[in-house]
Amino acid sequence: MAAAAVPAGPRGGRVMGNMREFNSDSLGFIERCAREFGDVVTTRFLYVPALFLFHPDHVEYVLATGSKNFIKAANFRSPFFRRVAGNGLVSSDGDFWRRQRRLAQPAFHRDRVEAYARTMVAFAEAALEGWRDGGTIEVHEEMVLLTQRVVAQTLFSADVSSDSREIGEALSNIVRPFASQTTLKWILDNRLPTPAHLRFNRDVRRIDRFVYRLIAERRASGEDTGDLLSMLLRARDEDGSGMTDKQLRDELMTIFLAGHETTAVVLTWAWYLLAQNLEAEERLAAELSEVLGGRAPTAEDVPRLRYADWVVKESLRLYPPAWGVGREALRECEVGGYRVPKGMQVLAFPWATHRDPRWFAAPESFRPERWGEESISKLPKYAYFPFGGGPRLCIGNYFATMEAVLILSTIARRFRLRLVPGQRIELMPAISLRPKGGMLMKLEGV
Ligand code: HEM
C-alpha cells in the first residue's frame, strides 16, 4: 500500500507554527492533538516539522522494531543539551553509542543493582533522621538530595552529601531552560550573553568542577572500586587508548542527571498520589507491616513488596518523568500508513498514551491494583513505556524501580505525608515532569 498523504494536525501560526500553543501549555497541547486528530498528527515548531505518535504500535515501530531508521531527536544535539550532557549515553548515536552502552551495561546488571539496595535504604534512613512528626518538608527537594546521594555513591563511590545542596541548586537552575517555555530560544540556538545564559553556564561549570574532581581523584588513586567509574576508566580502544576526561565527564554527567532527577520525580508524585488516596496508602502500610514486620527493607524483600511496586508503576503511568521521547528519521520510512520523510522529528508521549482510555480503564484514576489485574497482561506492549524501549531502553530501569520501591517502603513505614493545604501544584514539563515550585508536605509519624 502506498503511504497516505500528510496526516492532519492543529492549525498553527504562519511563522511560529504550533510553537505558541505548545509553549503556553505543552501537556494540554499534546492532549488536544490526540483527542482531535487521532494517532498520527502533524505539527510544526517554527521551521521544524514533527509527527506526534499516540498509538502503541507506532511507538513500538519507532523505538523498537524500526529503530534502525531513527536517531535521537534534534533537541539532543542542541547546544544547551550538549553543554550539559555532551556526547554521553543519552545523546550519542550509532557505533559510538553502542560501544559506550556495552561498557556501562555491567554496572546495571541485576546482581549489581541488588548489591546497591543496602546503600539505597541506608541513605533513606539517614534522610529520615532530620524528619519530625508535625514537620514540613519540600518533598521534591528531599527526594532529589536522596537520589543524588544514591547515584553518586553506588555508581561513582562518591559521597556528595556536603556538595549535594549546591549541586541540587545548580541542577534546578539548569533544567529551567529546558522547560517548554523557552523552546523557541532552544531551537534558535540563542547564545547571546543574556543573564539567563550566563547563569546557565555558571551552573554547568559548578557541576563540571564536581565531576572533573571525581575523575581526577580516581585517576590519581588508581584504585579499582568495581563501580561504573572504574569500568569506564578501565575501558580501552583497540589501539590501547582509554576514554578522555571529556568523554568520562559526559558519561558521568549523563548518568548522574538521568539517574537521579527521574527517580526523585516519580517518588514525589507517588507521595502526592498516596496523600490523596488514603485507601491505597492503607494497603501499602498493611503490606509493609506484613512483609517487613517493623524492620527496614532489603533487596530480598523487593519481590514481596508487590503493592509498593504497583504504586511505583501507577505513579509512572500517571506522571511519567520522561513525558516525551523523541527521534529523528534517518531515512524515509512509514508509520501508521504515512510516509515519514528523512529528517522528520517524531515524538511519542508516555504522558498521553498512558492516559488513553483505549488501554487503561478510568485512566485518570490512581489505582495501583490495576497492575495485578488480568487485563494488564493484554495491554499492547507500548501502551506503557515510562522507560522507553528497544535498544535505547533506559539502562537504569531496574535500578530505578528497585530504588523507588525501597525508598518508598523505608519512608512509608515511618511517616505519612500530607499535602500542605492551599498550594497550587502545577506541572513543569522540563527534562522531566517536575512539580513547578516544589511540593510542601506535612509529616505525620506512623
Ligand atoms: C523512574 C526513573 C527513570 C525513568 C522514568 C527513566 C526514563 C528513561 C527513558 C524514557 C529513557 C529513554 C529515552 C529515549 O529513548 O530517548 C531513558 C534512557 C536512559 N536512562 Fe533512564 N529513567 C529513569 C531512571 C534512570 C536511572 C536510575 C539511570 C541511571 C542510574 C538512568 C539512565 C539512563 C540512561 C543512561 C539512558 C540512555 C540509555 C541509552 O540510550 O542507551 N535512568 N530513561
Boltz pocket constraint, residues with backbone or C-beta under 6 A from the ligand:
constraints:
  - pocket:
      binder: B
      contacts: [[A, 89], [A, 90], [A, 92], [A, 101], [A, 151], [A, 254], [A, 255], [A, 258], [A, 259], [A, 260], [A, 262], [A, 263], [A, 266], [A, 320], [A, 321], [A, 322], [A, 325], [A, 326], [A, 385], [A, 386], [A, 387], [A, 388], [A, 389], [A, 391], [A, 392], [A, 393], [A, 394], [A, 395], [A, 396], [A, 397], [A, 399], [A, 400], [A, 401]]
      max_distance: 6.0
